Structures are given as C-alpha cells and as structure tokens.
Amino acid sequence: MPPTLAVCITYYNEGRLLTECLRSLYANTRLPDEVLVYDDASRDPAESYLQDFPQVRLMRNEINRGPGYARDYMIAASTCDYVHLHDTDDIFLPMWCAEIFREVEAAHPDIVITDVDRVSEVDGHIPRQFHLSKLQPTDSTPLYKAMLESDIFPAVVTFRRQVGLEIGGHRWREVINMGEDTDFFVRLALQTNNFICIDQKLIRKPERAQSYSQLYDSQSFEKLYAESGLKLRLLLMPILPPEEQKSVASWLLAFLTTPTVVNPVLVEKASEYLFSWARGQKITVSSWLPFRILLVRFLGVRATIRLAHGYQKLLPVNIRRALAKQGLE
C-alpha cells in the first residue's frame, strides 16, 4: 500500500487565519489522507471556522496545555504513516502535498524537509531565510547538528509517525516553555539520519505584526528566548554525541559569561551541570576543548566567569580574536 499522510494543525485563537490555512491546503494539486485540527482551549473556537471543511477532524481541550501537548495528541490520534505538524498562520503553497507524496512514495524516508518562503508584514523587518533544505545525507554535517544551528519550525518538516512515537513526542510546556519544536526535531534526527530535503519553497510563513514572534524587540521576549535556549541545550546535551557535547559546553560557558539575565535557579543549574561535565572529561592542555572549559575543569564555573569578565575588560579585542582563531578562546 502507498504511504498515507496526515496534516495536524494547532489552533489557539487565530480566527480566520485557520480558514486561510485550510483553503491553501485544499487548493493543493493533491490532498492529504487526513487533516486534524487541535483547539487548545481557545476563546474563539476553531469550530466557528470549519463550516466549509466537514472532512477535518476537530479536537479540543478545555485546558490550555501549549503546542507540544497539542501536537503529541494529534500524532497519537492520527492513523497515517507520515505526519506534518503545522501552525495555523502558515500557508501551504499549491505543490506542497504532491511533492511530499512524490518523495515518500519513491524513497520512504523517515524525515522530509522543504524550504519555506518567509515574508514579513512588519515595516523594515527582513526575516532570516531558511537554508536547511539544501542539506543532503551525503554532506559531512549530520542532520541533528544542522537543526541545532538553524531556525527550525514545524511547517518545514514531515516525518514518519512511528519515529515520532518512538522518541516519546515533545517535551511539553511544563518542561520547556519555548523551543519545544527544535528539541523534538533534533531528537528525531538523532534517532534517524534517513532524510530527504526538497530545495523548494512549498510553505509560506508570514511574520505578522501581531504574531508571537514579533515580540522580538521586547525585553520579556528576549529573556524568555535566552532562558529557553539555555533549557534546550541542558536537555539535549546528555544525548548528543561526545564531539557535539563539547560544542554545547562551549556555548553554555559563553552564555554564562554574558550579561544576559535569566532565571537564577536555571543559571545555577547550568553552572553545576557544566562543572560536573567538565570534571568528567579527560582534559589536557593539548586537547581540542576550548581553553575556557579547561578553566572550568580546574577552577569551577564561578571563578571562570569572574576571570572571563576581567579578561574581556583588560585584553584588547584584536588579541582576543587572534586567540579565538587558534582555538584558545
């Protein structure tokens, strides 16, 4: 039997954007086998916008649990071989479904990645473009590493449902309040490197003036973003390959030596984890690890942070750049 495909859409008070999203999906040259919409306790119910789409399976929770919970609910409820998770405010371009079917029917990959057309309705704001779709399995960079280094969001990924179930789904909002998509897809890529990239823009992702992502210039959003980035790396570090753990350790230490303010309990946890990890490494002066990790190994995190602040004040930036090129910073 040919593989089947489900589209799972999370909804939370997006109103007529749901109608716009579904119209774009049903305007495709080929249609998915199943469409699910999950209403996460909206005040403006999704049901009001589904009159023209009786074939859609609607699910609703009376308690708001966040998108990770909603996506896991739909993954479990789906009966299809492949699942595509989708935000209500993203638009399907006409060939999306046909291209996805073409790849899964021909090669049966575990993961399919497409490109996305990112557009902004915010004056003067140019969104970063997405480059992960150019990656190939034969490249030296594994998929999980590329996902860690790229903007990753549900609309660009379609995956085999069984693999999503095997990794245990998402970590919900109670664990990570932002970045659950990156965490899920990195764990998916750690589970399997059987992927195909379609280097075509098959989804349009508008950055709207009132959308959540447009809080990027607010202090509260920056704090939330920084805290979630810290949580994400603490959650992923134990399951990453050793070489990648070193890169994450360097990121953690760099983060801890910046003035970014986040939850002090979380910062303390990160400090303790980093010190414990560094102590467990077989570190020598000739090792690959950055010099700051050596300091953590022998001085501890707090002393290293104080030393780093003094170093940044006293040493000229050109010397610091020269040290960084030699792998000493």
N, C-alpha and C positions, 0 to 999 in steps of 0.2 A: 504494500500500500504506500502511496506517496505521503510524505510528511505533512502534518497539519500545523496551522499557525494560529495563535491567539494574540489579540491586541488587548492589553489591560491598561485602562486609563484611570488615573487617580483624579478625583474631583473634590475641591473644597471652596465653595462659594465663587467659582469662576463664572457662573451665569452663562450668558450667551456664547462665551468662548468655547463651551462644550459643544454647542451646536455647530460652530465654525470648525472645530476639530473633527467632529464626526462627518460633516459634509465633505471635508477634504479626504477623509479616509474612504468614504463610499463613492467618491469620484475617481478612485483608482481604477486602472485598467483591469486589475484582478483583485478579488476581495479575500480577506482572511476567512478562516473557517469559524472563528468565534470572536466576539467583541464583548468585553466585560468593562463595566464602569463601577467604581467603588466610591460612594459618597461618604466622606469622613465626617459625619455629623454636621453637615452644612446648615446654616440658617436659610440659605437659598437652595432648596433641594434640587438635586440633579434631575429628579423625575419630571420637573417642570419643563425640561429642555429635551426630552426624549420622545415627544409625541410622534415625530417623523421617523423614529428609529425603533420600531417594535421588536426588531431582532436582537437588540442589545440586552445583555443580562445585567441587570442593575442590582448592586449590593449596597447596603447602607449600615453604618454603625451609629448608634446613638451617643457614643463617647468618642471624642476626637483622640486618635492614637498616633497620628502622623503618617507620612507617606510610606515609611518602611513597613509598618504593620499592614497598611492597605495593600501594598504590592505583594507581600507574602500571602495574604488572604486570597488574592486573585490567582497567584501561582498555584496554590493548593487546590483552588476550585476549578481551574482550567482542566480540560480533557485533551488538550493538544500536545503535539510533540515539541513545538517551539513556542516561546513566549516573547513578546515585545512589550516592555513597560513604557508608558507614555504619560507625559504631563498634559493637562487639558489645554494649556496655552501654546502648545507646539502644533505645527501644521504638517500634514502628510502631503508630499508632492505626488503627482499622478502616477509615477512609475515605481513608487516605493515597494508596494506589495509584490508586483511582478518580479522585481529584481531580487527580493528576498527569497521568493519561491524558486527562482532560477538557480540560486546558489545552494539552497538546502536540498533541492531535488537532485542536483548534479553531484555534489561533494559530501553532503551530510556532515557539515562542520558542527562543532559544539557552540561556536560563537560566530556571529556575523556582525561586522562593524561597517557603518556607512558614514559618509560625510554629511555635513549639515550646513545650511545657509543661515548664517547668523546675521540678523538685521536689527537695528536699533531705532526705536521711536523717540529716543532721548536726544535732544539737540546737543551736538558737539561730542557725543559719545560714540566711539568706534569699537564695537565688540571684537575681542580676540577671535581669530579664526581657528578652526579645528583641524589638526593635522594627523591625528591618529589613523585616519582611514588610508594613509599612504603606507602604513606598516605592512610588511609581508612576513610569513612564517620563516622564510629563509634569511631574514635580517638577523644581525648579531644581537639586537635588543629584544629580549623576551617581552611578550605582551603585558605581563603584570608590571614590569618596570616602566614601559611606555605609558601605561594607565596612571601610574603614580606621578608621572611628570607632565601629564596633560589634563586639560579640563575634560572631565568625563561625566556624562549625564544620560539618563535612561533612553532618550529618543534615538541615540546613535547605535544602540546595541540590541540585537536579537539573539537569544540563546536557547539551547536545548533545556527544556523544562526539568528533566531528570537531574542534570548537573546542578541547577539552581536548588533543587531539593536536597541534593547530596551535601552541599556546603552549609545547609541549615538556614538558608534565606538571609534576610537582612538583620543587622543589629538595630533594634528599634530605638525610638527617640529617648527612651529611658537610659540607653547606653551611650549613644552619640547623637547629639541634637542637630547636627549638620554634617554633611559629608557621608551619609549612610550609603549613597549611591556609589561613590568611589570605593568605599570599603567593600561593598558587595561585589563590584565588578573586578577589583583586584583579587579578591578571594576566588572568584570564578576563574580568572586567568591563572591563578596558582594551581587550581585543580586540573586545568586542561590548557594545552597550547595548540589545540586543534581549532584554528580560527581562519576566517577569510575576511579580507577587507574589500569593500566596494568603494572605490575612489570616485563616488558621485554624490552630489548634494541631493539627497532624497527626502530630507526633512527641513522645514523652515522653522527656525527658532527666533521669534521676535523678542527683543528685550523691551518690554513695555514700561512706560513712565511710572505706572503704579504697581509694577511687579515686585516680588520679594527681592529679586536680585538687584533692583535699583536702589536699595538701601546702602550700596557700596561706599557711599561717601559719609555715612553716619558713624559716629563713634561706637554706638552699640553694635552695629553690624560688624565693624572691624574687630571688636572684642570677641564677638561670637565666632567669627571666621577664624581668628587666631586660636581660640580655645578648641574649636572643632578640629583644626589642623593638628594640634598637639594630641588630642584624644585619638585621632585617626592613626597617627604613627605609633602611639603607645599600644594600640590594639593590634596593629599589623606586624610590628617588629618581631614578636616571638615566632611568627610563622613564615617570615621571609628567609630566603637563602642567606648564608653567612656573609657573602660579599655585600648583599643589599642591606643587611643589618648594619654594616659599617657606615654606609651612606646615610641611613636613617639616624644613627647615633651622632654623626656629624651635624645633621640638620637639627636634632634636638639640642645639642650643645650650642649651636649658633643661635637658635631660638631663645635659649635660656640666657644668653649674653646680650640680648637686645632689650630695649626698654618697654617692649610690648607688655601691657598689663592684662593678665588673665586670672582666672580663679587661683588664688594662692595655694589651695589644697592640691589642685591639679599640678601646679608647678612643682610643689614639694614631691609629689608622687613621681613626676618625670625625673626630678633630680635623683631621687633614690633609685629609680629603675636604671637610669643611665650609669650611676656609680656601681650598682650591682653588676650590670652587664660588663662594664669596663674591667672590673676586678676579675671577672671570669674569663677574660681574653688572655691569650698568650701574647703579650705585647712586648716588643723590644724596640729599641731606637731605630732599628733598620726595617721595622715592619711597615706595611702600607698605611696603617691607620694615621690620620692627621695628628699633628703634634698636640692639639688640644685634648684629644682622647687620652694620650699618654699622661697629660697633666691630671685629668680626671682619675685615671687609674691610681696615681700616686698621691694626689693632693685632695681629692674629693671635689664635688661639684661646686660648693660654695666658694672654696678657695680659688678654684679655676675661674669662676665668674668674676671675682674681685680682681684677679690678675688680668683677665681679659679687658675689663673696663680701664684699668691703668695702662695697659698696653695700647689700647685704642687711642687714649689721650696723648701718650708720650711718643709713640713711634710714627714717623711721617707716613702718609698714605702710600707713597711710591715704594717705600721699603716693604710695607705690608703686602703690596701687590706682588713684589718680587718673591717674597717668601711663599705666597699662595701659589705662584707658578711652579715652585719647587716642591709643592705638596707639604710644606711645613706649617701652613696655617689651617 
